[in-house]
C-alpha cells in the first residue's frame, strides 16, 4: 500500500515534469499562498469571512461610500496593519520568481491584494493584481493614486477619514471591493494569457470567485495542462492533471524548482541540483 507521503512525492514528480516541459505558464494565486506569511485567507474553513460574515458585508463599496463609520473603521484597520510587523513573501512567492527566472512564466494573475508577489520580485509586466493592491490608495472621485504611506501619515496625524487632497473625494485602498467592476484591461489580459498558455498553475485559490476563476477552464479547453495546489478541494479538481495538497510554501518550491540557480536539493536525486 502506498503511503500518503509516497503518493505526494509521486504527484510532485508528475507536476515537476509538467512544469519542466512547459514553455508558457500562467499562474493564478489566491489567499492560500499568503497564509504562511501570516495573512489569513477569506473563504477557507477558518477564513476571515467564514468566521465573521459581517466583515464581508462591510467590504461592499456601497457601505464604504455611504457610511462614515465604516470608512473610519477601515482606516483604523489600515493604521493598525501599517503599525504592526509587515508580512513578507514566503517560499511560495519566491518559487514563482524562480519560475520567471527559468523563462517559463507568461503571466501571474493574483487575487491577493497584499502586494507580496511584487515584493518577492515578480516583474510588473508579468503580474496582474486582478483585485488591486492595499499598498496604494486611490481617490474614488478623480482617480488619483498615491502610496498607502500617504494616507497612513495622515491617519497618524489625527485624520480619521482623510479626503483626497486634489478634489476632496473619498479615498480608499486601491483594491476592488464588492460592487466595483474589475479593470477591463486586466480581465482581457488574463483571458488572453489563459488562452495562449500550455500550463495553468492554480495555487491557493478556492477557484470559486468569478469571473477570474474562468481562466482555469479556458486554459484547459485550449489544451493546457492543469496543476492545482490547494489545501481544500476546488470545483476544478476533476479536470486537473495533478492536484497537490499540503503547505504551499513547502510544496510549490519542489514543483517549481529553479534548475538554473538551484533552490536546494532535488527530491528525486537526493543531491544538490547545481550545475
C-alpha positions in Angstrom: 0.0 0.0 0.0 1.3 3.4 -1.0 1.7 5.8 2.0 0.4 9.4 1.9 4.0 10.7 1.8 4.9 8.4 -1.2 1.7 9.4 -3.0 2.5 13.1 -2.5 6.1 12.6 -3.8 4.7 10.9 -6.9 2.3 13.7 -7.5 5.1 16.3 -7.0 7.2 14.4 -9.5 4.4 14.4 -12.1 3.8 18.1 -11.5 7.5 18.9 -11.9 7.5 17.0 -15.2 4.7 19.2 -16.5 6.5 22.4 -15.4 9.8 21.2 -17.0 8.2 20.6 -20.4 6.0 23.7 -20.4 7.1 26.8 -22.4 4.4 29.2 -21.3 3.0 29.0 -17.8 0.1 31.1 -16.4 -0.3 31.1 -12.6 -3.4 32.0 -10.7 -2.9 32.6 -7.0 -5.3 33.1 -4.2 -5.2 33.8 -0.5 -3.7 30.4 0.3 -0.3 31.3 -1.0 0.0 34.1 1.6 -1.2 32.2 4.7 2.3 31.1 5.5 3.3 34.8 5.5 0.8 35.3 8.4 -2.1 36.6 6.3 -5.4 34.7 6.9 -7.5 33.6 4.0 -11.1 34.7 3.5 -13.2 31.7 2.4 -11.4 28.7 3.9 -12.8 26.8 6.9 -11.2 29.3 9.3 -11.3 32.2 6.9 -12.0 35.8 7.9 -15.4 35.9 6.2 -16.3 32.3 7.1 -15.9 33.2 10.8 -17.3 36.7 10.5 -19.9 37.2 7.7 -20.4 40.8 8.8 -16.8 41.6 7.7 -17.7 40.6 4.2 -20.7 42.9 4.2 -18.5 45.8 5.2 -16.3 45.1 2.2 -19.0 46.3 -0.2 -18.3 49.6 -1.9 -21.8 50.9 -1.1 -21.3 50.5 2.6 -17.9 52.1 2.4 -19.1 55.1 0.5 -22.4 55.6 2.4 -21.3 55.1 6.0 -18.6 57.3 7.5 -18.2 54.9 10.5 -17.4 52.0 8.1 -14.7 54.2 6.5 -13.3 55.2 9.9 -13.2 51.5 10.9 -11.4 50.5 7.7 -8.9 53.3 8.2 -8.3 52.2 11.8 -7.6 48.7 10.5 -5.2 50.1 7.8 -3.3 52.1 10.5 -3.1 49.0 12.7 -1.8 46.9 9.8 0.9 49.5 9.0 1.9 49.8 12.6 2.4 46.1 13.0 5.2 44.0 11.6 4.5 43.7 7.9 4.2 40.3 6.3 7.0 39.3 4.0 7.0 36.9 1.0 7.4 33.2 1.7 8.9 30.4 -0.2 5.8 30.0 -2.3 6.1 33.6 -3.6 9.8 33.1 -4.3 9.2 29.8 -6.2 7.1 31.8 -8.7 10.0 34.2 -9.1 12.2 31.2 -9.8 9.7 30.1 -12.5 10.1 33.5 -14.1 13.9 33.2 -13.9 13.6 30.0 -15.8 11.9 32.0 -18.5 8.7 29.9 -18.3 6.3 32.4 -16.6 4.0 34.1 -19.1 1.6 35.8 -16.6 1.0 35.7 -12.9 -2.6 36.6 -12.0 -3.2 37.1 -8.3 -6.5 37.5 -6.5 -4.5 38.8 -3.5 -4.2 42.5 -2.6 -1.2 42.1 -0.2 1.5 43.1 -2.7 3.7 40.1 -1.8 4.3 38.9 -5.3 5.7 42.3 -6.3 7.8 42.4 -3.2 9.1 38.9 -3.9 10.4 40.1 -7.3 7.8 39.1 -9.9 8.2 41.6 -12.8 5.4 44.2 -13.0 5.0 43.3 -16.7 4.1 39.8 -15.9 1.9 40.5 -12.8 -1.9 41.1 -12.9 -3.2 42.1 -9.5 -6.8 41.4 -10.5 -8.3 42.8 -7.3 -5.9 45.7 -6.9 -3.5 46.3 -4.0 -3.6 47.6 -0.5 -0.2 49.2 -1.0 -1.7 52.1 -2.8 -4.6 54.5 -2.1 -7.0 55.8 -4.7 -9.5 58.7 -4.9 -12.9 57.3 -5.8 -13.8 60.6 -7.5 -10.8 61.8 -9.5 -8.9 58.5 -9.7 -5.6 59.9 -8.4 -3.4 57.4 -6.7 -0.6 57.6 -4.0 1.3 55.0 -2.0 -0.6 53.9 1.1 2.0 55.6 3.2 0.5 58.9 2.1 -2.8 58.0 3.9 -1.1 56.4 6.8 0.8 59.6 7.6 -2.4 61.5 7.7 -4.1 58.9 9.9 -1.1 59.2 12.4 -1.6 62.9 12.3 -5.1 62.5 13.6 -7.3 62.4 10.4 -9.9 59.6 10.7 -11.4 59.7 7.2 -8.8 61.5 5.0 -10.2 63.1 1.9 -8.4 63.5 -1.4 -6.1 66.5 -1.4 -6.7 67.1 -5.1 -10.5 67.1 -5.2 -11.9 66.4 -1.7 -13.3 63.0 -2.8 -13.3 59.8 -0.8 -10.0 57.9 -0.5 -9.8 54.1 -0.4 -7.2 51.5 -0.8 -6.6 50.7 -4.5 -8.4 47.4 -4.2 -11.6 46.2 -5.9 -14.4 45.9 -3.4 -17.7 44.1 -3.8 -19.8 46.3 -6.0 -16.9 47.6 -8.0 -16.0 46.5 -11.5 -12.7 44.7 -12.3 -10.4 46.6 -14.6 -11.4 45.6 -18.1 -7.8 45.6 -19.4 -6.7 43.2 -16.6 -9.6 40.8 -17.5 -8.7 40.9 -21.2 -5.0 40.3 -20.4 -5.8 37.4 -18.1 -8.1 35.8 -20.6 -5.7 36.1 -23.5 -2.9 34.6 -21.3 -5.1 31.7 -20.3 -5.9 31.0 -24.0 -2.2 31.1 -25.0 -0.5 29.1 -22.2 0.4 25.5 -22.2 0.3 25.1 -18.4 -2.1 26.6 -15.9 -0.9 26.5 -12.3 -3.6 27.4 -9.8 -2.2 28.0 -6.3 -4.0 28.6 -3.0 -7.3 29.6 -4.6 -10.8 28.2 -4.0 -11.4 28.8 -7.7 -14.9 29.9 -6.7 -14.6 33.7 -7.4 -15.7 34.7 -10.9 -15.0 35.9 -13.4 -11.3 35.3 -12.8 -11.8 31.6 -11.9 -12.9 31.2 -15.5 -9.2 31.3 -16.7 -8.8 27.8 -15.4 -11.4 26.0 -17.7 -10.4 28.4 -20.5 -6.8 27.3 -20.4 -7.9 23.6 -20.1 -10.2 23.9 -23.1 -7.4 25.3 -25.1 -5.2 22.3 -24.5 -3.2 23.5 -21.4 -2.1 21.1 -18.7 -3.5 22.0 -15.2 -1.9 21.7 -11.8 -3.9 22.7 -8.7 -2.1 23.3 -5.4 -4.6 23.9 -2.6 -5.3 22.7 0.9 -9.1 22.3 0.2 -11.0 20.7 -2.8 -11.8 23.1 -5.7 -14.5 22.8 -8.4 -11.9 22.0 -11.0 -10.0 19.2 -9.3 -11.7 16.6 -11.6 -10.2 18.2 -14.7 -6.7 18.7 -13.3 -3.7 16.7 -14.4 -2.3 16.9 -10.8 -3.8 18.0 -7.5 -1.5 18.7 -4.6 -2.5 19.1 -1.0 -0.2 20.5 1.6 1.7 23.6 2.7 2.1 25.8 -0.4 5.4 27.2 0.9 6.8 23.7 1.2 5.2 22.0 -1.9 5.4 24.7 -4.5 9.3 25.1 -4.4 9.5 21.4 -5.0 7.3 21.7 -8.1 8.7 25.0 -9.5 12.3 24.2 -8.9 15.0 26.6 -10.2 17.2 24.2 -12.1 19.5 27.1 -13.2 20.4 28.7 -9.8 19.4 25.8 -7.6 16.9 26.2 -4.8 18.1 23.3 -2.7 18.2 19.5 -3.0 16.5 17.7 -5.8 14.0 15.4 -4.1 14.3 12.8 -6.9 18.1 12.6 -6.8 18.8 13.4 -3.1 21.7 15.7 -4.3 22.1 19.4 -4.8 20.7 20.4 -8.2 23.6 22.7 -9.1 25.3 22.8 -12.5 
